[in-house]
Amino acid sequence: MTTREEHLVELVDDTGRPQGETTVSVAHQPPGQLHRAFSVLLVDPDGRVLLQRRAPVKTRFPLRWANSCCGHPAPGESLVEAANRRLREELGADPVELTEVGVYVYYAEDPATGRVEFEYDHVLRGEFRPDSPLLPDPDEVAELRWVDPVALVADLDADPRAYAPWLGGVVNRLLAPSGPTASPPDPAVTPPGPQANDASERSGGR
């Protein structure tokens, strides 16, 4: 059994076209390689979104609050299949219907671990019934909480370092969906290189 760091991810160009593959570990070593990812936001009937606090053993942004589930499709794997697989592995959730609401290209450096995120991130919305069971894996998830997304946007501005740096852009796609088409990188997305600075810690370029 290989660890998740040894799993393959799909490298892409800035339009999302496949450019090869590498391992999770290599893709996240500085200066990072742009690769396909997904971010799921589970939404309940009242419009609240489920956040998870990433487990302390995570190699990137541990103990930060993030969206419901994140991951990388294997080369050739569909987004829906990969996302439902990770929902099951991270949260113990049953399969949900998923809709792509936008694409978010971002770069962020983790000052705690030295790893980087450089991702072509497909943002997926999942409708979630309140009575559906959840059994989070403690190696993946430290805590869960439901929040109003508009209130979350305000808190991201007030306390950005409590959150994973991609969360702001993910929530923005949920609140203003654009469909499965890449939008230009947010203005504060910092490209790899020596000029990378604290701007990469601002959630979603907010």
Sequence and secondary structure as in RCSB ss.txt:
>XXXX:A:sequence
MTTREEHLVELVDDTGRPQGETTVSVAHQPPGQLHRAFSVLLVDPDGRVLLQRRAPVKTRFPLRWANSCCGHPAP
GESLVEAANRRLREELGADPVELTEVGVYVYYAEDPATGRVEFEYDHVLRGEFRPDSPLLPDPDEVAELRWVDPV
ALVADLDADPRAYAPWLGGVVNRLLAPSGPTASPPDPAVTPPGPQANDASERSGGR
>XXXX:A:secstr
   GGGSEEEEE TT  EEEEEEHHHHTSTT   EEEEEEEEE TTS EEEEEE TT SSSTT EE SEEE   T
T  HHHHHHHHHHHHH      EEEEEEEEEEEE TTT  EEEEEEEEEEEE  TTS     TTTEEEEEEE HH
HHHHHHHH GGGB TTHHHHHHHHHS   SSB    TT   SSTT  GGGGSGGG 
